[in-house]
């Protein structure tokens, strides 16, 4: 398991954009939740979903993250879907931290 570290972001960078203050706390909470979930060392891909759902929903009012939605894209079934009302904001896949998935899947 790869170590989950706090990002090293200079305070001057955080002060430059007003949105940074809104997302800093949710991201810190996300990293802490991941540390706790992965601490036992026997986590699966699904272990990461609750922390990610909480993070996505904390990024704005009315955002709903659905874990393992029905097949909604032409490329398969995503791990998570983020919506605001009827508007899809994105589809997410969770993967093991620290793995090089391009090499693992045989792509160059």
Secondary structure, DSSP 8 states (H G I E B T S, - for coil): ----------HHHHHHSHHHHHHHHHHHHHHHHHHHHHTTS---GGGGHHHHHHHHHHTSTTEEEEET-S--BTTB--SEEEEETTEEEEEE----TT--HHHHTT--
